[in-house]
Every structure is written in structure tokens, then in C-alpha cells.
Amino acid sequence: MCPPPAWLRRAHILILEEMTMAESMGSACEGLYARLGELQTMTRTDAVIAQYFEDSFPHLALENLDEISVATGTSTASVTRFVRKLGYASFRDFSRSLREEVAANFDLPSDRTTNDPMTDEPGAMWRSKMEAARRSIDIGLNSLDGETFDRVVELLRDDSRPLCLVAAATGHALLDYFRLLVRYYRRDVILLDSTDRMAHQLIDLPDNAILLASVFDRHSRMVESVLRLFHQRNMTTVLLTNRSSTPMRRYADHVLLVSSESSTAFRSRACYLILLESLVAALAPADHEVERFRVETMQGLFDELGVFIIP
């Protein structure tokens, strides 16, 4: 396994050093992108700095005032005025808040390993993971954005619009599971390859295509690139994530937040699976006869191909 990049290791060291101060002052009320989005007016200089902030996050968290000034071709006073316009008390507060945001949104499985001794209780790990899954589901129930969920369902229900799916690592496998189920109810579902073959899948994509992207914990450059591509082409984008302040939100038309608790290095995906299965269930045809026909047609294909043993 490749070690995390140097900038991320440095960010984690810095955030640990500042954790006590951050707890006493409270965490940043909003992430950088939310603050940028709330600006009503900007000068030409402000716009240059804002664009640099957008393009340079998360590395921006480790840049000092002089470095940002040189990179943007503006004065240090202009940068300081702009971060205050964003609601930060000072440039130091800005840097600290960004480091918090990086630490909260870019953690690694290695950050969640524990040295707590295992008990001798039978099934202790199973019980621990079940409790983590239950916490995720409880949090998910309390934070469910039903209106956004319904809007996403209406989007996905229109099967005249191709649906593209993209995720990295384990997220790719989970979206493959979603693709297999949702094909019972709609056509044109494409799971994008996380390789250079993706370009071949996108070359003939119409302008009305929909992208369903998923990103958890780690920041996938590949997923961000696809989201940005769809966004720049004015295509509809949906993001599933467990990070409320992920910078990828700026490319998403709709965001569904999913809780993911962890008692070990790897977070529970129980709530995420429930969300995917809920989307599938919501896409079932309202006419039960139509649904029965689709399911029986798929079952007939399984039988013809000899996929399963027929009792």
C-alpha cells in the first residue's frame, strides 16, 4: 500500500497539534466552499483569490500568506481582506479552519486503527460491527433529507436519460451491486471503469445523461474529475457521500449524505447499502403488473442461460 501524500501527513500532524485550541474555539461553522458560495459580491481581485482557493483545496490548507499572495498575483493585504470577507477572524483562523476541514474530510483507514485490547467475549468483533452499523442507521434516520431523496428518485426514474455510476475502491463494487438491481427497472445504466477505458464509455453520451457519484472518506481524483466533467457540460449530477463539507459538493446538483460509523479501520457501509436499496425500491414501477413482467423477464433470462439451478 502506498503511503499517504506528504501534504496529508503534514496536515494530520498540524491538526493534532492544534486540536486543543480548536475544541476551545469550536470547529468552523461552514466549510470553505459553502463560504465561497455565500459571497454576494466580489471585486476582480476577490474573484482571482476565490478561484485559486477553489482550485487549490485541499493543498491550500498548508500554504502561508506569502505563498498565496505570490500564486494569485495579489497583495498579502488583499488575501487577508478576502479571508475576513469569508467570515474568518484572521488568516491564522482561516488556515486552522482549513486544516480542520482537511482532517475531517480526508482521513485514511490507517487513521482509524485502534490499539484497544480485544475482549475474550465470543463474537466480540461481530457485536462491535453490528453496533457501529446500528449507530449509522440511527444517525441516518435522524438526518434523512427526504425531499432530496425524492428529487433524486424522480431523476433516476426517467430512463430516457442514461444513468452513469462512478466510485472508487469499495464504492465501485457497491455501485456495481446497485447497477445489477436497478437494471430490473430501467435501461441504460453504465458503471464507469476507473481506467482509461472510461473515455470510450463517455464518447457518445448525450447531454441529458445523469451521473450518480459516490465518495467516502478519501478524496478520489478520478471521481472528482468525472463530476467536474459532467458539471462543466451542464449534465445533472448526484453525489452520495458521508462528508458534509467535501469539496466535491460544488459539482453536485443533489447531495445525499450517508452516515458511516466505525469501530475498526473500515467504516460500516450499512446505511449506504440501505440508501442504495431504497433507491432501487423507489424506482419500482407503480403498476405492479409492469414490475412483475420486468422481474419475470429477467428471471426467464437466468433460466435460459442456466445461471441458477431450477428446483
N, C-alpha and C positions, 0 to 999 in steps of 0.2 A: 504494500500500500504506500502511495506517495505521501510524504509529509505535507501538512497544510502549508500554504504560501507564507513567506516571511511576514508580509504585512498583516496577515490574520493572526499569526502567533504574537506579533508585537501588540496588536490591538487587544488581545486577551490579557496579556501581561499588564498593559496600561489600565484596563478596566478593573482588574483585580486590585491594583494599587489605589484606585480611586473609588472603590465600592463603598467604603465607609462614608466618604463625603457625599456620594450620590444618594445614599439612603437617607442621609440627614436633610438633603435639599429636595429630595423627590425626583423621580425619573422625569424625562422630558415629556411634556403633556402631549406632544404630537411629534411624528417623525418629520424628517426633512422634506420629503415630497409633499406631505399634507400641508406643511407651512408654505412651501413654494406655490402650491395650488390655490392657497387662500389670498395671495397677494392681489390686490385690486389694480394697482398702478405700479409701473416700473419705469425708471429712466432708462436711457440707452445703456448706460454703464451697468445699472442693475440687471438688465437683460443679459448682458455679457457674462456677469458673475453667476447669475441663475443658471444659464446654460452650462457653464463649467461645473457647477455643483451637481447638476443632473447627470452629466456625462462622466464625472469623476468619482461618484459614490460607488463602492464603499472606501476606496483608497483615500478619498478626501479626508477621512477621519484622522489620518496620520500626517497631513500636511500642515505646516505652520503658516502664519500670516504672510510672511515674506514670499514663501513659495506660491501661494495662491495669487498674490499680487503680481508676481512675475508671469505666472501662467496665463492670467487674464489680461495682462497689459493695463492694469488699473492700479491706483494707489492703495496703500495699506489703509488709509482713512476711508476710501470708498468701500473696501471689503468690510471693514468694521461697521460702517453705517448700514450696510446691507444686512449683515447678520443681526443687527439690532432691529432692523425693519422686519425681519423674520420672527422676532419675538424673543431672541436670546439676549441675556443681560450683557454679554460681552463676548469677545472672540474666544476667550477661555471657556466660557459656558457653552458656546457653540461646539468647540472641539470635544469637550467632555460629553455632551449630549450625543454627538455623533458616535463616539466610542461606545456609549451605552447601546445605541441603536445597532451598531455592528455586532456587539457581543450578544444582543438579544435575537438577532436575525441570521447569524451566520455560524451557529455553533456546530460542532462536529460530534460524531458518536464517541470519539475519544474524550470529549469534554464531559460526557455523561457516565463514564465508567466509575465504579464505586469500589472502595476497599472494605465496605461493611462486611463483617463475617456472616457467612451463610448459617442459618439455623439447621438443626437436625430434624426439624419437623417434616414429616412426609409431605411431599408435594409443595414445599415452601415457595419455590420459584413459580410454579403454576399459579398458586394463590396470589403471589405478588403481581404477576402479569394480569390476572383476572381483575384484581383491584385497580390496577392502572387503567385497564380498559373501561371499567365501570366509572372511574373518575372522568375519563374522556367523554363518555356518553352523557354523564350528568352535566358536565360543562357545556357540551354540545346542545343539550336540550334547553339550557338557560340562555344560550347565546344565539340560538337559531334565528336567522333572518328569513322568515317565511316569505316575505314579498320578493326578495331577490331570488329565492329558490323557485318560486312560481314563474317569475320572468324568464329564468333560465330554462325551465321546462317548456314554456311556450316557444322559445327559440329552437330548442332541440327537436320539438315536435314537427317542425316544418322540414320534411325530408326531401323537399326540392332543393334544399341548401346542403351541400356536402359538409360533413362534420369531421374535422381533423382533431386528433388527440395527440398531445405531446407531453412527455415527462422524462425524467432521468432516473437512472438506477432502479430501485424497487418500485418507484412510481410508474415506470414503464410497464412492469409486469401487472400492476394493479389496473392500469388503464386498458391493458390487453384483456383482462377479465371483464371489465366494463364493456369493451367493444363486442366481445362474444355474446353477452347478454342483450345489449341494445340492438344487435342485428336481428333479433326476433321481431322488432317493432319498427325499424327504419332502415333505409338503404343508405349507401354512400357514407360509410363510416371508415375513416382512414387513420390507422395508428402510424404516426410518422416514425421512420427509422432515425435513430440517434447516430447516423453516419452520413457520409457524403451522398448517399442514395436519396436522402430527403429531397434534394433538389429535383430529382426525377419524379417524385410524388407530387411536387408543388407546381410543376411547369404549366399544367393545363387547368389549374384551379380557378374556378370562376370567382368573380368579385363578391358574390353573395355567400361565400363559404364562411363557416363558423369554426373558431378554434377553441377547444377546451384544453387548457394547460393546467398542469399540476406541479407544484413545487413545495417541498417540505424541508425545513431546516437549512440545508446547504443551498447556496446560490448557484444554480445551473446556468452557465453562459449559453448553452445550447437552447434551453427553454426560453431564456430572455431574448435571444436572437430571433426565435420564431415569433414570440409575442410582439416584438418590435416590428417585424416584417408585416404581420397582419395589421397591426395598428397603423403603420405608415400607409398601408393600402386601403385604409378605411373599412377593413373587414371586422366583423363582430368577434370580440374576444371575451372568454370567460376564464377566470383564474380560481383554482382550488388551492388553498394554502392554509398552513397553520400559523402564519406570520402576519399579524395585522399591519405591520409597518414595512413589509417587504417593498423594495423599490420597484418591483415588477408591477405593482398596482397601477403605475402611471400608464401602462399599456393595456390595462384591462377595462372593458366596459362594465363587467359584472364580476364581483368578487364574493366567493363563498368561503367563509372562514371555518376551519375544522380543528377541533381540539385534538391534541396528541400528547398524552401523558407518558411518562417513562419512569421505570424503576431500574432500568438497565441501560446499556449503551444504545439500544434500539427502541425507538418510541412505538407505542401501540398505534396501530392503524385501524382499530376497531371502529372509531367514529367515521373515519374516512370511507371504510367499506360500507358502512350503513348509508352514508351520503350517496355513494355511487349506486347502491342497490335501490335507494329511494328514487333517484333519478330514473332508473330503469322502470320501476313500478309505476311512476307517474307518467311515463311515456306509453304505457299500455293503451291500446285503443279503447275508447269509451264504449264502443259496441263490442260486447263480449263474444259475439259470433265471429267478428273480424279477428279478434285476438286468438280465439280458438283455431281459426283457419291458419293463421301465421304459425302458431306453435305446432299444430299438426303437420303442416307442410315441412317445417324444419325436422320434426320427428321422422317424417317419411323419408327425408333425405338421409338421415342417420341410418334408417333401416336398409335402404337401398345400397348404401355404402358398406354395410356390415360393421358399423362403428361399435355398436354395443350388442351384447348377447340378448336375444329376444326370448323371454321365458315361454 
